[in-house]
């Protein structure tokens, strides 16, 4: 996809990775709709890139749908959806986690991506294509004991994006994740930043993740998880085959493709 002239919707766009990506997309010639719960922050970023803004809680389906409708009304379409809004809670001991806080992170990190992906597909399908990118995390690929519920949400994002990719590919829509390591945003508290610093592990600047998002949009691949580490180019994560049935001659056989789609990059069985 060439970004010049395209309309891009960015959730969580008032700060951090969302802000950096809105700026990067605008520099590539895209028209940007900045969506965030922080109405003033979203407006400030939108004004700085000559775009439009919309205040929304992405965990609310009505507000998410309204954000996409606003983008279509103001910019004429939604060609790119960067589903980036997310939070962390930092609870290692799930026995002390209150239900309300659990529901809060689930609705933002999981419901927000689901509602956004659904709205994006509905918008892009009649136009013959588009690109969806969701912010996951290394925590969507590996364990992170300090915040297991955050890990739960990011594994859900990875599973959703990889699973919808083959079904929307015939529509001309790609779906990918970016999976950053520790990035210098407000989602990481000062304690974790201090631990990371003490270990000599550099924080990733948000602009590097914005570069990875642009790569995911424009590379033409789908169903990928683009791992982002300090100073590295985005790397497509290699998912291994699952073991096959324990029957003669079937060891290592890929599970049947029940949807009838050709295997796409990032589906089980691809390295």
NUTORZA-742390 format. One record per residue: residue in one letter; x, z, y of N, C-alpha, C, O in turn. Coordinates in steps of 0.2 Angstrom, whole numbers, padded with zeros to 4 digits, always signed. Layout:
! NUTORZA-742390
AXZYXZYXZYXZY...
This chain:
! NUTORZA-742390
X+0004+0000-0006+0000+0000+0000+0004+0000+0006+0009+0004+0007X+0003-0004+0011+0006-0004+0017+0002+0001+0022-0004+0000+0022X+0005+0005+0025+0002+0010+0029-0001+0008+0036-0005+0011+0038X+0002+0003+0038+0001+0001+0045-0007-0001+0046-0009-0005+0042X-0010+0002+0050-0017+0001+0051-0022+0004+0047-0028+0004+0047X-0019+0008+0042-0024+0012+0037-0026+0018+0040-0023+0021+0044X-0032+0021+0037-0034+0027+0039-0033+0032+0034-0034+0031+0028X-0030+0038+0036-0028+0043+0032-0031+0050+0034-0030+0052+0039X-0034+0053+0029-0036+0060+0030-0031+0065+0027-0029+0064+0021X-0030+0070+0031-0025+0075+0028-0028+0082+0029-0030+0084+0034X-0029+0085+0023-0032+0092+0024-0026+0097+0024-0020+0096+0022X-0027+0103+0027-0022+0108+0029-0017+0105+0034-0011+0106+0033X-0019+0101+0038-0015+0097+0043-0013+0100+0049-0009+0097+0053X-0015+0106+0050-0013+0110+0056-0006+0112+0056-0003+0114+0061X-0003+0113+0050+0004+0116+0050+0007+0114+0044+0005+0111+0039X+0014+0116+0043+0018+0115+0037+0018+0108+0035+0019+0103+0038X+0017+0107+0028+0017+0100+0025+0012+0096+0028+0013+0090+0029X+0006+0098+0029+0001+0094+0031+0002+0091+0038+0002+0085+0039X+0005+0095+0043+0007+0093+0049+0013+0088+0049+0012+0083+0052X+0018+0089+0045+0023+0085+0044+0021+0078+0041+0024+0073+0043X+0016+0078+0037+0014+0072+0034+0010+0068+0039+0010+0062+0039X+0005+0071+0042+0001+0068+0048+0006+0064+0052+0005+0059+0054X+0011+0068+0054+0016+0065+0059+0020+0059+0056+0021+0054+0059X+0021+0059+0049+0025+0054+0046+0020+0048+0045+0022+0042+0046X+0014+0049+0043+0009+0044+0042+0008+0040+0049+0008+0034+0049X+0008+0044+0054+0007+0041+0060+0013+0036+0062+0012+0031+0065X+0019+0039+0061+0025+0035+0062+0025+0028+0058+0028+0024+0060X+0021+0028+0053+0021+0022+0049+0015+0017+0051+0014+0012+0048X+0012+0019+0056+0007+0015+0059+0000+0017+0056-0005+0013+0058X-0001+0022+0052-0008+0024+0050-0011+0028+0055-0008+0031+0060X-0018+0028+0055-0022+0032+0060-0024+0038+0056-0026+0037+0050X-0024+0044+0059-0024+0050+0055-0030+0054+0057-0031+0055+0063X-0034+0057+0052-0039+0062+0053-0036+0068+0050-0035+0069+0044X-0035+0073+0055-0032+0080+0053-0038+0085+0052-0042+0086+0056X-0038+0087+0046-0043+0092+0044-0040+0099+0042-0035+0099+0039X-0043+0104+0045-0040+0111+0044-0045+0116+0046-0050+0115+0050X-0045+0122+0043-0049+0127+0045-0048+0130+0052-0052+0132+0056X-0042+0129+0054-0039+0130+0061-0041+0125+0065-0037+0120+0066X-0047+0125+0069-0049+0120+0073-0044+0118+0079-0043+0112+0080X-0042+0123+0082-0037+0121+0088-0031+0118+0085-0028+0114+0088X-0028+0121+0079-0022+0118+0077-0023+0111+0074-0018+0107+0076X-0029+0109+0071-0030+0103+0069-0030+0098+0075-0028+0092+0075X-0034+0100+0080-0034+0096+0086-0028+0095+0090-0026+0089+0092X-0023+0100+0090-0017+0099+0093-0013+0094+0089-0009+0089+0092X-0013+0094+0082-0009+0089+0079-0012+0082+0079-0008+0077+0080X-0019+0082+0079-0022+0075+0080-0020+0072+0087-0019+0066+0087X-0020+0076+0092-0019+0074+0099-0012+0071+0099-0010+0066+0102X-0007+0075+0096+0000+0073+0096+0001+0066+0092+0006+0063+0094X-0003+0064+0088-0002+0058+0084-0007+0053+0086-0007+0047+0083X-0011+0054+0091-0016+0049+0093-0022+0048+0088-0025+0043+0087X-0023+0054+0084-0028+0053+0079-0035+0057+0081-0036+0058+0086X-0038+0059+0075-0045+0063+0076-0044+0069+0072-0040+0069+0067X-0048+0074+0073-0048+0080+0070-0055+0083+0068-0060+0080+0070X-0055+0087+0062-0061+0090+0060-0060+0097+0057-0055+0097+0053X-0064+0102+0059-0063+0108+0057-0067+0109+0050-0073+0108+0051X-0064+0111+0045-0068+0112+0039-0064+0117+0034-0058+0117+0034X-0068+0120+0030-0066+0124+0025-0067+0120+0018-0072+0118+0016X-0061+0118+0016-0061+0113+0010-0064+0115+0004-0066+0112-0001X-0065+0122+0003-0068+0125-0003-0076+0124-0002-0079+0126-0007X-0079+0122+0003-0086+0121+0004-0087+0113+0004-0085+0109+0008X-0091+0111-0001-0092+0104-0003-0096+0101+0003-0094+0095+0005X-0100+0104+0007-0104+0101+0012-0099+0100+0018-0099+0094+0021X-0094+0104+0019-0089+0103+0025-0084+0098+0023-0082+0094+0027X-0082+0098+0016-0078+0093+0014-0081+0086+0015-0077+0081+0018X-0087+0085+0013-0090+0079+0013-0091+0077+0021-0090+0071+0022X-0092+0081+0025-0093+0080+0032-0086+0078+0035-0086+0074+0039X-0081+0081+0033-0074+0078+0035-0073+0071+0033-0070+0067+0038X-0075+0069+0027-0074+0062+0025-0078+0058+0029-0076+0052+0031X-0085+0060+0030-0089+0056+0034-0087+0055+0042-0087+0050+0045X-0084+0060+0044-0081+0060+0051-0075+0055+0051-0075+0051+0056X-0071+0055+0046-0065+0050+0046-0068+0043+0046-0065+0039+0049X-0073+0042+0042-0076+0035+0041-0079+0033+0048-0078+0027+0050X-0082+0038+0051-0086+0036+0057-0081+0035+0063-0081+0030+0067X-0075+0039+0063-0071+0038+0069-0065+0033+0067-0063+0029+0072X-0063+0032+0061-0058+0027+0060-0060+0021+0055-0056+0017+0054X-0066+0021+0053-0069+0015+0050-0068+0016+0042-0071+0012+0039X-0064+0020+0039-0063+0020+0032-0059+0027+0031-0057+0030+0035X-0058+0028+0024-0053+0033+0022-0049+0029+0016-0051+0028+0011X-0043+0026+0018-0039+0023+0014-0034+0027+0010-0032+0026+0005X-0032+0033+0013-0028+0038+0010-0031+0045+0011-0033+0046+0016X-0031+0048+0006-0033+0055+0006-0027+0060+0003-0025+0059-0002X-0024+0064+0008-0019+0069+0006-0022+0075+0006-0024+0079+0011X-0023+0078+0000-0027+0084-0002-0022+0090-0002-0019+0091-0008X-0020+0093+0003-0015+0097+0004-0016+0104+0005-0012+0109+0004X-0022+0106+0008-0024+0113+0009-0023+0117+0003-0025+0116-0002X-0020+0123+0004-0019+0128-0001-0017+0134+0002-0014+0135+0007X-0018+0140-0003-0015+0146-0001-0012+0149-0007-0013+0147-0013X-0008+0155-0006-0005+0159-0011-0007+0166-0010-0009+0168-0004X-0007+0170-0015-0010+0177-0014-0004+0182-0016-0005+0188-0014X+0001+0180-0020+0006+0185-0021+0004+0191-0026+0007+0196-0025X+0000+0190-0030-0002+0196-0035+0001+0194-0042-0001+0190-0045X+0006+0198-0044+0009+0198-0050+0005+0201-0056+0004+0199-0061X+0002+0207-0054-0002+0211-0059-0010+0209-0058-0013+0211-0053X-0012+0205-0062-0019+0202-0062-0024+0208-0063-0030+0207-0061X-0022+0214-0065-0027+0219-0066-0029+0222-0060-0034+0226-0059X-0025+0221-0055-0026+0224-0048-0029+0219-0043-0031+0221-0038X-0031+0213-0046-0033+0208-0041-0041+0208-0041-0044+0208-0046X-0043+0209-0035-0050+0209-0033-0054+0202-0034-0051+0197-0033X-0060+0203-0037-0063+0196-0038-0064+0192-0032-0063+0186-0033X-0065+0195-0027-0066+0191-0021-0060+0187-0019-0061+0181-0017X-0054+0190-0020-0048+0186-0018-0047+0181-0023-0044+0176-0021X-0048+0183-0029-0047+0177-0035-0052+0171-0033-0050+0166-0034X-0058+0173-0031-0063+0167-0030-0060+0163-0023-0061+0157-0023X-0057+0167-0019-0055+0163-0013-0049+0158-0014-0050+0152-0012X-0044+0160-0018-0039+0155-0020-0041+0150-0024-0039+0144-0024X-0046+0151-0029-0049+0146-0033-0053+0141-0029-0052+0135-0030X-0057+0143-0024-0061+0138-0020-0057+0134-0016-0058+0128-0015X-0051+0137-0013-0047+0133-0009-0043+0128-0013-0043+0122-0012X-0039+0131-0018-0034+0127-0021-0037+0122-0026-0034+0117-0028X-0042+0124-0030-0045+0120-0035-0051+0116-0033-0052+0110-0033X-0056+0120-0030-0062+0117-0028-0061+0112-0022-0064+0106-0022X-0056+0114-0018-0055+0109-0012-0052+0103-0014-0053+0098-0011X-0048+0103-0019-0045+0097-0022-0050+0093-0026-0050+0086-0025X-0054+0096-0030-0059+0092-0033-0064+0089-0028-0066+0083-0029X-0067+0093-0023-0072+0090-0019-0068+0085-0015-0072+0079-0013X-0062+0085-0013-0059+0080-0009-0057+0074-0013-0058+0068-0010X-0055+0075-0019-0054+0069-0024-0061+0065-0025-0061+0059-0025X-0066+0069-0026-0073+0066-0027-0075+0062-0021-0077+0056-0021X-0074+0065-0015-0076+0062-0009-0072+0056-0007-0075+0050-0005X-0066+0056-0009-0061+0050-0008-0063+0045-0012-0063+0039-0010X-0064+0046-0019-0066+0040-0023-0073+0037-0021-0073+0031-0021X-0077+0041-0019-0084+0038-0016-0083+0034-0010-0086+0029-0009X-0078+0036-0006-0077+0032+0000-0073+0026-0001-0074+0020+0001X-0068+0026-0006-0063+0021-0007-0066+0015-0012-0064+0010-0011X-0070+0017-0016-0073+0013-0021-0076+0007-0018-0074+0001-0021X-0081+0007-0014-0084+0001-0011-0079-0003-0007-0080-0009-0006X-0073-0001-0005-0068-0004-0001-0063-0008-0006-0059-0011-0003X-0063-0006-0012-0059-0009-0017-0052-0006-0018-0047-0009-0021X-0051+0000-0016-0045+0004-0017-0043+0009-0012-0046+0010-0007X-0038+0012-0013-0035+0018-0009-0030+0022-0013-0028+0020-0018X-0028+0027-0010-0023+0031-0013-0025+0039-0012-0026+0041-0006X-0024+0043-0017-0026+0050-0017-0019+0053-0019-0016+0052-0024X-0017+0058-0015-0011+0062-0016-0013+0069-0015-0016+0071-0010X-0012+0074-0020-0013+0081-0020-0007+0085-0020-0002+0083-0023X-0006+0090-0016-0001+0094-0016-0002+0099-0021-0006+0103-0021X+0003+0099-0026+0003+0104-0032+0009+0108-0030+0009+0111-0025X+0013+0109-0035+0019+0113-0034+0023+0113-0040+0021+0111-0046X+0030+0115-0040+0033+0116-0046+0029+0121-0051+0030+0121-0057X+0026+0126-0047+0021+0131-0051+0016+0127-0055+0012+0131-0059X+0015+0121-0054+0010+0117-0058+0013+0114-0064+0009+0111-0068X+0019+0115-0065+0023+0112-0070+0027+0118-0075+0028+0117-0081X+0028+0123-0071+0032+0129-0075+0029+0135-0073+0025+0136-0068X+0031+0141-0076+0028+0147-0075+0031+0150-0068+0037+0148-0066X+0027+0154-0065+0030+0158-0059+0027+0165-0059+0021+0166-0056X+0030+0170-0063+0027+0176-0064+0025+0180-0057+0020+0184-0058X+0028+0179-0052+0026+0183-0046+0019+0181-0043+0016+0185-0040X+0016+0176-0045+0009+0174-0043+0006+0169-0048+0005+0163-0047X+0004+0173-0054+0001+0169-0059-0006+0165-0058-0007+0160-0060X-0010+0168-0053-0016+0164-0051-0014+0158-0047-0018+0153-0048X-0009+0158-0043-0007+0152-0039-0005+0147-0044-0007+0141-0044X-0001+0149-0049+0001+0145-0055-0005+0142-0058-0005+0136-0060X-0010+0146-0060-0016+0143-0063-0019+0138-0059-0021+0132-0061X-0020+0139-0052-0023+0133-0048-0019+0127-0048-0022+0122-0048X-0012+0128-0047-0008+0122-0047-0008+0118-0054-0007+0112-0054X-0008+0121-0059-0009+0118-0066-0016+0114-0066-0016+0109-0069X-0021+0117-0063-0027+0114-0063-0027+0107-0059-0030+0102-0061X-0023+0107-0053-0023+0101-0049-0019+0096-0053-0021+0090-0053X-0014+0098-0056-0010+0093-0060-0014+0090-0065-0014+0084-0066X-0018+0094-0069-0022+0091-0074-0028+0087-0072-0029+0082-0075X-0031+0089-0066-0036+0085-0063-0033+0078-0061-0036+0073-0063X-0028+0078-0057-0025+0071-0055-0023+0067-0060-0024+0061-0060X-0019+0070-0065-0017+0065-0071-0023+0063-0075-0022+0057-0078X-0028+0066-0075-0034+0064-0079-0038+0059-0076-0041+0055-0079X-0039+0060-0069-0043+0055-0066-0039+0048-0065-0043+0043-0064X-0033+0048-0065-0029+0042-0063-0031+0036-0067-0032+0031-0064X-0031+0037-0074-0033+0031-0078-0040+0028-0076-0041+0022-0077X-0045+0033-0075-0052+0031-0074-0053+0027-0067-0057+0023-0066X-0049+0029-0062-0050+0026-0056-0045+0020-0054-0045+0016-0049X-0040+0019-0059-0035+0014-0058-0039+0007-0058-0037+0003-0054X-0044+0006-0062-0047-0001-0062-0051-0002-0055-0052-0008-0053X-0052+0003-0051-0055+0003-0045-0050+0001-0039-0052+0001-0033X-0044+0001-0041-0039+0000-0036-0036+0006-0032-0033+0006-0027X-0038+0012-0035-0036+0018-0032-0031+0022-0036-0031+0022-0042X-0026+0024-0033-0020+0028-0036-0021+0035-0035-0024+0037-0030X-0019+0039-0040-0019+0047-0039-0013+0050-0041-0011+0049-0047X-0010+0053-0037-0003+0056-0038-0003+0063-0036-0007+0065-0031X+0002+0067-0038+0003+0074-0035+0010+0074-0032+0015+0070-0035X+0012+0078-0027+0018+0080-0025+0019+0087-0028+0015+0091-0027X+0025+0089-0030+0026+0095-0033+0032+0098-0030+0038+0098-0033X+0032+0101-0024+0037+0104-0021+0040+0111-0024+0036+0115-0027X+0046+0112-0023+0049+0118-0024+0048+0123-0018+0043+0121-0014X+0052+0128-0017+0051+0132-0011+0052+0128-0005+0057+0126-0003X+0046+0128-0001+0046+0124+0005+0045+0129+0011+0042+0134+0011X+0048+0127+0017+0048+0132+0023+0041+0131+0026+0041+0128+0031X+0036+0134+0023+0029+0134+0026+0027+0141+0026+0030+0146+0024X+0021+0142+0030+0018+0149+0030+0015+0151+0024+0014+0157+0023X+0015+0147+0018+0012+0149+0012+0017+0154+0008+0015+0158+0004X+0024+0154+0010+0029+0158+0007+0030+0164+0012+0032+0163+0018X+0029+0170+0009+0030+0176+0014+0037+0177+0015+0042+0174+0012X+0038+0182+0019+0045+0183+0021+0049+0186+0016+0055+0185+0015X+0046+0190+0011+0050+0193+0006+0052+0188+0001+0058+0188-0001X+0048+0183-0001+0050+0177-0005+0056+0173-0002+0061+0171-0005X+0055+0172+0005+0060+0168+0008+0067+0172+0008+0072+0169+0008X+0066+0178+0009+0072+0182+0009+0076+0182+0002+0082+0181+0001X+0072+0182-0004+0075+0182-0010+0078+0175-0012+0083+0175-0014X+0074+0170-0009+0077+0163-0010+0083+0162-0006+0088+0159-0009X+0084+0165+0000+0090+0164+0004+0095+0168+0001+0101+0166+0000X+0094+0174-0002+0099+0178-0005+0102+0174-0011+0108+0175-0013X+0098+0171-0015+0100+0167-0021+0104+0161-0019+0107+0157-0023X+0104+0159-0012+0108+0153-0010+0104+0147-0011+0107+0141-0011X+0098+0147-0012+0094+0141-0014+0090+0139-0007+0086+0143-0004X+0092+0133-0005+0089+0131+0002+0081+0130+0002+0079+0127-0003X+0078+0132+0007+0071+0130+0007+0070+0122+0009+0075+0120+0013X+0065+0119+0007+0064+0112+0008+0061+0111+0015+0056+0115+0016X+0063+0107+0019+0060+0106+0026+0053+0102+0024+0053+0098+0020X+0048+0104+0028+0041+0100+0026+0042+0093+0027+0038+0089+0024X+0046+0090+0031+0047+0083+0032+0049+0080+0026+0048+0074+0025X+0053+0083+0022+0055+0080+0015+0049+0079+0011+0049+0074+0007X+0045+0084+0011+0039+0083+0007+0034+0077+0009+0031+0073+0006X+0034+0077+0016+0030+0071+0019+0033+0064+0017+0030+0060+0016X+0040+0064+0016+0043+0058+0013+0041+0056+0006+0039+0051+0004X+0040+0062+0002+0038+0061-0005+0030+0059-0005+0029+0055-0009X+0026+0061+0000+0019+0059+0000+0019+0052+0002+0015+0048-0002X+0023+0049+0006+0023+0042+0008+0025+0038+0002+0022+0033+0001X+0030+0041-0002+0032+0037-0008+0027+0037-0013+0026+0031-0016X+0023+0042-0014+0018+0042-0019+0012+0037-0017+0009+0034-0021X+0011+0037-0010+0006+0032-0008+0008+0025-0009+0004+0021-0011X+0014+0023-0007+0016+0016-0007+0020+0014-0013+0021+0008-0013X+0021+0018-0018+0025+0015-0024+0022+0011-0029+0025+0008-0033X+0015+0012-0028+0011+0008-0033+0010+0011-0040+0007+0008-0044X+0013+0017-0041+0012+0020-0047+0006+0025-0047+0004+0027-0041X+0004+0027-0053-0002+0032-0053-0001+0037-0058+0002+0035-0063X-0004+0043-0058-0004+0048-0063+0003+0051-0063+0004+0055-0068X+0006+0051-0058+0013+0054-0058+0013+0061-0054+0009+0062-0050X+0018+0065-0056+0019+0071-0053+0026+0071-0050+0031+0070-0054X+0027+0070-0043+0033+0069-0040+0036+0075-0038+0034+0079-0033X+0041+0077-0042+0045+0084-0041+0050+0083-0035+0053+0078-0034X+0049+0088-0031+0053+0088-0024+0057+0094-0024+0055+0100-0024X+0064+0093-0024+0069+0099-0024+0073+0097-0018+0074+0091-0015X+0077+0102-0015+0081+0101-0009+0086+0096-0010+0090+0096-0014X+0086+0091-0005+0091+0086-0005+0090+0080-0010+0094+0076-0010X+0085+0081-0014+0084+0075-0019+0078+0071-0017+0074+0073-0013X+0079+0065-0019+0073+0060-0019+0068+0062-0024+0069+0066-0029X+0062+0061-0022+0056+0062-0027+0058+0060-0034+0060+0054-0035X+0056+0064-0039+0058+0062-0046+0051+0063-0050+0048+0068-0050X+0049+0058-0054+0043+0058-0058+0045+0063-0064+0049+0061-0068X+0040+0068-0064+0041+0072-0070+0040+0069-0077+0035+0066-0077X+0044+0071-0082+0043+0068-0088+0039+0072-0093+0041+0077-0095X+0033+0070-0094+0029+0074-0099+0030+0072-0106+0030+0066-0107X+0031+0077-0111+0033+0075-0117+0027+0074-0121+0021+0076-0120X+0027+0070-0127+0022+0069-0132+0020+0076-0135+0024+0080-0136X+0014+0077-0136+0011+0082-0140+0013+0081-0148+0013+0075-0150X+0013+0086-0152+0014+0085-0159+0008+0081-0162+0002+0083-0160X+0009+0077-0166+0003+0074-0170+0000+0078-0175+0003+0083-0177X-0005+0075-0179-0008+0078-0184-0003+0080-0190+0002+0076-0191X-0004+0085-0194+0001+0086-0199-0002+0083-0205-0004+0085-0210X-0001+0076-0205-0003+0072-0211+0003+0067-0212+0006+0065-0207X+0004+0064-0218+0009+0059-0219+0009+0053-0214+0004+0050-0214X+0015+0052-0211+0015+0046-0206+0012+0047-0200+0013+0043-0196X+0010+0053-0198+0006+0054-0192+0010+0058-0187+0008+0059-0181X+0016+0061-0189+0020+0065-0184+0021+0062-0178+0024+0056-0178X+0020+0065-0172+0022+0062-0166+0017+0057-0163+0019+0053-0158X+0012+0055-0167+0007+0050-0165+0003+0052-0158+0001+0058-0158X+0003+0048-0154-0001+0049-0148-0008+0050-0149-0011+0047-0154X-0012+0055-0146-0019+0056-0148-0023+0050-0146-0021+0046-0141X-0028+0048-0149-0032+0042-0147-0034+0041-0140-0036+0047-0137X-0034+0035-0138-0037+0034-0131-0044+0033-0131-0047+0028-0132X-0048+0039-0130-0055+0039-0131-0059+0035-0126-0064+0033-0127X-0055+0034-0120-0059+0031-0115-0058+0023-0115-0061+0019-0111X-0053+0021-0119-0052+0014-0120-0047+0011-0114-0047+0005-0114X-0044+0015-0110-0040+0013-0105-0032+0012-0108-0030+0016-0112X-0029+0008-0105-0022+0007-0107-0018+0013-0104-0020+0016-0099X-0013+0015-0108-0009+0021-0105-0006+0020-0099-0004+0014-0097X-0006+0025-0094-0004+0024-0088+0002+0029-0087+0002+0034-0090X+0007+0028-0082+0012+0032-0081+0010+0039-0080+0005+0041-0076X+0013+0044-0083+0011+0051-0082+0006+0054-0087+0004+0060-0087X+0003+0049-0091-0002+0052-0096+0002+0054-0102+0008+0052-0103X-0001+0058-0106+0002+0061-0112+0006+0056-0116+0002+0051-0118X+0012+0057-0118+0015+0052-0122+0020+0048-0118+0025+0044-0121X+0020+0048-0111+0025+0045-0107+0031+0049-0105+0029+0055-0103X+0037+0047-0105+0042+0051-0103+0044+0050-0096+0049+0053-0093
